[in-house]
Amino acid sequence: MAIECDRIVADMVEATEFPHLAQRYNVMGVPKTIANEIGLADGALPEEAVIANIMALASPDGML
């Protein structure tokens, strides 16, 4: 998504190289998707599911 939209910023982090981040975001497995400091997905999900989670986060009530 970050490639397609300049309003989205994305980073990929190797959990073993940044254990403080893995602990902060409670990473127990990879991949783990985090958006706006909220864990959206543990493990690989279909693209549609990730987008649905992000859209729910972006909704006015911000509920997943």
N, CA, C and O atoms as CSV, one atom per row, in Angstrom:
chain,resi,resn,atom,element,x,y,z
A,1,MET,N,N,0.819,-1.189,0.000
A,1,MET,CA,C,0.000,0.000,0.000
A,1,MET,C,C,0.863,1.253,0.000
A,1,MET,O,O,0.518,2.250,-0.634
A,2,ALA,N,N,1.993,1.202,0.715
A,2,ALA,CA,C,2.860,2.374,0.780
A,2,ALA,C,C,3.473,2.695,-0.577
A,2,ALA,O,O,3.787,3.851,-0.863
A,3,ILE,N,N,3.642,1.685,-1.404
A,3,ILE,CA,C,4.175,1.921,-2.751
A,3,ILE,C,C,3.156,2.675,-3.601
A,3,ILE,O,O,3.526,3.516,-4.419
A,4,GLU,N,N,1.892,2.377,-3.408
A,4,GLU,CA,C,0.823,2.966,-4.219
A,4,GLU,C,C,0.365,4.338,-3.742
A,4,GLU,O,O,-0.150,5.126,-4.535
A,5,CYS,N,N,0.546,4.634,-2.451
A,5,CYS,CA,C,0.016,5.879,-1.890
A,5,CYS,C,C,1.098,6.583,-1.074
A,5,CYS,O,O,1.633,6.008,-0.126
A,6,ASP,N,N,1.416,7.806,-1.433
A,6,ASP,CA,C,2.467,8.538,-0.719
A,6,ASP,C,C,2.033,9.010,0.665
A,6,ASP,O,O,2.853,9.545,1.412
A,7,ARG,N,N,0.769,8.825,1.022
A,7,ARG,CA,C,0.284,9.185,2.362
A,7,ARG,C,C,0.458,8.044,3.358
A,7,ARG,O,O,0.164,8.199,4.543
A,8,ILE,N,N,0.935,6.900,2.878
A,8,ILE,CA,C,1.148,5.735,3.735
A,8,ILE,C,C,2.644,5.520,3.896
A,8,ILE,O,O,3.389,5.494,2.916
A,9,VAL,N,N,3.071,5.367,5.131
A,9,VAL,CA,C,4.468,5.104,5.438
A,9,VAL,C,C,4.552,3.697,6.007
A,9,VAL,O,O,3.767,3.333,6.883
A,10,ALA,N,N,5.488,2.912,5.523
A,10,ALA,CA,C,5.635,1.535,5.995
A,10,ALA,C,C,7.096,1.240,6.284
A,10,ALA,O,O,8.001,1.755,5.627
A,11,ASP,N,N,7.299,0.398,7.283
A,11,ASP,CA,C,8.625,-0.098,7.626
A,11,ASP,C,C,8.522,-1.595,7.841
A,11,ASP,O,O,7.490,-2.101,8.281
A,12,MET,N,N,9.590,-2.291,7.530
A,12,MET,CA,C,9.681,-3.711,7.817
A,12,MET,C,C,10.868,-3.882,8.750
A,12,MET,O,O,11.951,-3.354,8.498
A,13,VAL,N,N,10.654,-4.626,9.835
A,13,VAL,CA,C,11.678,-4.762,10.865
A,13,VAL,C,C,11.936,-6.241,11.108
A,13,VAL,O,O,11.003,-7.040,11.190
A,14,GLU,N,N,13.197,-6.594,11.220
A,14,GLU,CA,C,13.584,-7.953,11.603
A,14,GLU,C,C,13.483,-8.047,13.122
A,14,GLU,O,O,14.255,-7.409,13.838
A,15,ALA,N,N,12.534,-8.840,13.616
A,15,ALA,CA,C,12.236,-8.908,15.051
A,15,ALA,C,C,13.443,-9.330,15.875
A,15,ALA,O,O,13.618,-8.846,16.994
A,16,THR,N,N,14.276,-10.216,15.353
A,16,THR,CA,C,15.437,-10.663,16.133
A,16,THR,C,C,16.508,-9.591,16.244
A,16,THR,O,O,17.326,-9.626,17.163
A,17,GLU,N,N,16.514,-8.648,15.330
A,17,GLU,CA,C,17.485,-7.556,15.383
A,17,GLU,C,C,16.997,-6.382,16.235
A,17,GLU,O,O,17.795,-5.550,16.667
A,18,PHE,N,N,15.699,-6.320,16.473
A,18,PHE,CA,C,15.108,-5.244,17.265
A,18,PHE,C,C,14.192,-5.836,18.335
A,18,PHE,O,O,12.976,-5.653,18.278
A,19,PRO,N,N,14.765,-6.541,19.304
A,19,PRO,CA,C,13.924,-7.215,20.305
A,19,PRO,C,C,13.052,-6.266,21.110
A,19,PRO,O,O,11.980,-6.659,21.568
A,20,HIS,N,N,13.488,-5.022,21.293
A,20,HIS,CA,C,12.660,-4.064,22.040
A,20,HIS,C,C,11.360,-3.770,21.289
A,20,HIS,O,O,10.314,-3.584,21.911
A,21,LEU,N,N,11.417,-3.728,19.967
A,21,LEU,CA,C,10.192,-3.521,19.184
A,21,LEU,C,C,9.321,-4.776,19.200
A,21,LEU,O,O,8.097,-4.683,19.295
A,22,ALA,N,N,9.947,-5.942,19.108
A,22,ALA,CA,C,9.189,-7.194,19.172
A,22,ALA,C,C,8.441,-7.300,20.496
A,22,ALA,O,O,7.290,-7.736,20.534
A,23,GLN,N,N,9.091,-6.903,21.567
A,23,GLN,CA,C,8.447,-6.937,22.878
A,23,GLN,C,C,7.346,-5.879,22.965
A,23,GLN,O,O,6.258,-6.154,23.470
A,24,ARG,N,N,7.625,-4.683,22.479
A,24,ARG,CA,C,6.649,-3.587,22.535
A,24,ARG,C,C,5.345,-3.948,21.829
A,24,ARG,O,O,4.259,-3.622,22.307
A,25,TYR,N,N,5.463,-4.627,20.681
A,25,TYR,CA,C,4.288,-4.966,19.886
A,25,TYR,C,C,3.851,-6.411,20.061
A,25,TYR,O,O,3.014,-6.909,19.308
A,26,ASN,N,N,4.424,-7.088,21.064
A,26,ASN,CA,C,4.022,-8.456,21.404
A,26,ASN,C,C,4.106,-9.393,20.193
A,26,ASN,O,O,3.167,-10.131,19.897
A,27,VAL,N,N,5.227,-9.347,19.514
A,27,VAL,CA,C,5.425,-10.191,18.336
A,27,VAL,C,C,5.777,-11.595,18.800
A,27,VAL,O,O,6.815,-11.815,19.424
A,28,MET,N,N,4.899,-12.542,18.486
A,28,MET,CA,C,5.134,-13.946,18.818
A,28,MET,C,C,5.407,-14.765,17.558
A,28,MET,O,O,5.920,-15.882,17.638
A,29,GLY,N,N,5.071,-14.222,16.425
A,29,GLY,CA,C,5.286,-14.878,15.143
A,29,GLY,C,C,5.329,-13.832,14.061
A,29,GLY,O,O,4.973,-12.674,14.277
A,30,VAL,N,N,5.765,-14.248,12.904
A,30,VAL,CA,C,5.842,-13.321,11.782
A,30,VAL,C,C,5.106,-13.900,10.587
A,30,VAL,O,O,5.049,-15.122,10.454
A,31,PRO,N,N,4.559,-13.103,9.739
A,31,PRO,CA,C,4.536,-11.645,9.824
A,31,PRO,C,C,3.515,-11.154,10.848
A,31,PRO,O,O,2.574,-11.862,11.206
A,32,LYS,N,N,3.723,-9.950,11.296
A,32,LYS,CA,C,2.775,-9.266,12.183
A,32,LYS,C,C,2.564,-7.884,11.601
A,32,LYS,O,O,3.522,-7.156,11.342
A,33,THR,N,N,1.325,-7.529,11.399
A,33,THR,CA,C,0.987,-6.234,10.824
A,33,THR,C,C,0.502,-5.310,11.923
A,33,THR,O,O,-0.409,-5.647,12.680
A,34,ILE,N,N,1.119,-4.140,12.005
A,34,ILE,CA,C,0.776,-3.114,12.994
A,34,ILE,C,C,0.413,-1.852,12.230
A,34,ILE,O,O,1.112,-1.478,11.288
A,35,ALA,N,N,-0.659,-1.198,12.618
A,35,ALA,CA,C,-1.031,0.093,12.017
A,35,ALA,C,C,-1.486,1.012,13.136
A,35,ALA,O,O,-2.313,0.634,13.966
A,36,ASN,N,N,-0.945,2.213,13.155
A,36,ASN,CA,C,-1.307,3.199,14.181
A,36,ASN,C,C,-1.175,2.619,15.580
A,36,ASN,O,O,-2.042,2.822,16.430
A,37,GLU,N,N,-0.069,1.886,15.815
A,37,GLU,CA,C,0.245,1.306,17.113
A,37,GLU,C,C,-0.695,0.180,17.539
A,37,GLU,O,O,-0.662,-0.239,18.696
A,38,ILE,N,N,-1.535,-0.319,16.625
A,38,ILE,CA,C,-2.484,-1.393,16.931
A,38,ILE,C,C,-2.140,-2.595,16.071
A,38,ILE,O,O,-1.932,-2.468,14.864
A,39,GLY,N,N,-2.082,-3.772,16.701
A,39,GLY,CA,C,-1.842,-4.999,15.954
A,39,GLY,C,C,-3.055,-5.369,15.132
A,39,GLY,O,O,-4.143,-5.555,15.676
A,40,LEU,N,N,-2.879,-5.476,13.826
A,40,LEU,CA,C,-3.995,-5.786,12.943
A,40,LEU,C,C,-4.043,-7.245,12.527
A,40,LEU,O,O,-5.121,-7.789,12.290
A,41,ALA,N,N,-2.889,-7.880,12.438
A,41,ALA,CA,C,-2.874,-9.250,11.941
A,41,ALA,C,C,-1.648,-9.982,12.446
A,41,ALA,O,O,-0.532,-9.463,12.414
A,42,ASP,N,N,-1.880,-11.204,12.914
A,42,ASP,CA,C,-0.793,-12.117,13.250
A,42,ASP,C,C,-0.773,-13.180,12.173
A,42,ASP,O,O,-1.772,-13.859,11.937
A,43,GLY,N,N,0.362,-13.321,11.524
A,43,GLY,CA,C,0.477,-14.298,10.456
A,43,GLY,C,C,0.077,-13.702,9.120
A,43,GLY,O,O,-0.360,-12.555,9.022
A,44,ALA,N,N,0.239,-14.511,8.113
A,44,ALA,CA,C,-0.096,-14.066,6.760
A,44,ALA,C,C,-1.610,-14.110,6.561
A,44,ALA,O,O,-2.269,-15.090,6.909
A,45,LEU,N,N,-2.136,-13.051,6.005
A,45,LEU,CA,C,-3.563,-12.974,5.687
A,45,LEU,C,C,-3.713,-12.624,4.219
A,45,LEU,O,O,-2.818,-12.024,3.625
A,46,PRO,N,N,-4.842,-12.997,3.632
A,46,PRO,CA,C,-5.100,-12.533,2.266
A,46,PRO,C,C,-5.157,-11.008,2.238
A,46,PRO,O,O,-5.557,-10.371,3.212
A,47,GLU,N,N,-4.761,-10.447,1.130
A,47,GLU,CA,C,-4.730,-8.985,0.979
A,47,GLU,C,C,-6.066,-8.351,1.352
A,47,GLU,O,O,-6.098,-7.296,1.984
A,48,GLU,N,N,-7.156,-8.984,0.967
A,48,GLU,CA,C,-8.487,-8.436,1.246
A,48,GLU,C,C,-8.735,-8.325,2.748
A,48,GLU,O,O,-9.354,-7.363,3.204
A,49,ALA,N,N,-8.261,-9.294,3.510
A,49,ALA,CA,C,-8.463,-9.269,4.964
A,49,ALA,C,C,-7.650,-8.155,5.611
A,49,ALA,O,O,-8.139,-7.478,6.516
A,50,VAL,N,N,-6.425,-7.960,5.163
A,50,VAL,CA,C,-5.592,-6.878,5.704
A,50,VAL,C,C,-6.234,-5.533,5.397
A,50,VAL,O,O,-6.301,-4.664,6.266
A,51,ILE,N,N,-6.703,-5.358,4.177
A,51,ILE,CA,C,-7.357,-4.103,3.792
A,51,ILE,C,C,-8.615,-3.881,4.616
A,51,ILE,O,O,-8.872,-2.758,5.051
A,52,ALA,N,N,-9.402,-4.924,4.839
A,52,ALA,CA,C,-10.618,-4.800,5.651
A,52,ALA,C,C,-10.261,-4.368,7.072
A,52,ALA,O,O,-10.946,-3.524,7.648
A,53,ASN,N,N,-9.197,-4.935,7.643
A,53,ASN,CA,C,-8.772,-4.544,8.992
A,53,ASN,C,C,-8.334,-3.084,9.034
A,53,ASN,O,O,-8.656,-2.363,9.978
A,54,ILE,N,N,-7.609,-2.652,8.021
A,54,ILE,CA,C,-7.157,-1.259,7.975
A,54,ILE,C,C,-8.343,-0.318,7.796
A,54,ILE,O,O,-8.394,0.739,8.425
A,55,MET,N,N,-9.285,-0.686,6.956
A,55,MET,CA,C,-10.474,0.145,6.764
A,55,MET,C,C,-11.279,0.239,8.059
A,55,MET,O,O,-11.807,1.303,8.383
A,56,ALA,N,N,-11.376,-0.857,8.793
A,56,ALA,CA,C,-12.092,-0.823,10.072
A,56,ALA,C,C,-11.376,0.099,11.060
A,56,ALA,O,O,-12.024,0.833,11.806
A,57,LEU,N,N,-10.052,0.062,11.065
A,57,LEU,CA,C,-9.283,0.938,11.934
A,57,LEU,C,C,-9.495,2.402,11.556
A,57,LEU,O,O,-9.515,3.275,12.424
A,58,ALA,N,N,-9.650,2.664,10.279
A,58,ALA,CA,C,-9.832,4.025,9.787
A,58,ALA,C,C,-11.260,4.531,9.932
A,58,ALA,O,O,-11.525,5.709,9.692
A,59,SER,N,N,-12.186,3.655,10.323
A,59,SER,CA,C,-13.585,4.069,10.474
A,59,SER,C,C,-13.704,5.049,11.641
A,59,SER,O,O,-12.817,5.109,12.493
A,60,PRO,N,N,-14.792,5.816,11.682
A,60,PRO,CA,C,-14.945,6.835,12.733
A,60,PRO,C,C,-14.812,6.291,14.163
A,60,PRO,O,O,-14.265,6.973,15.030
A,61,ASP,N,N,-15.306,5.075,14.417
A,61,ASP,CA,C,-15.188,4.525,15.774
A,61,ASP,C,C,-13.875,3.797,15.977
A,61,ASP,O,O,-13.525,3.468,17.110
A,62,GLY,N,N,-13.143,3.537,14.910
A,62,GLY,CA,C,-11.822,2.929,15.005
A,62,GLY,C,C,-11.823,1.514,15.544
A,62,GLY,O,O,-10.819,1.058,16.090
A,63,MET,N,N,-12.923,0.822,15.400
A,63,MET,CA,C,-13.032,-0.528,15.947
A,63,MET,C,C,-12.714,-1.573,14.883
A,63,MET,O,O,-13.114,-1.448,13.725
A,64,LEU,N,N,-11.993,-2.592,15.295
A,64,LEU,CA,C,-11.687,-3.706,14.409
A,64,LEU,C,C,-12.740,-4.769,14.533
A,64,LEU,O,O,-12.661,-5.798,13.862
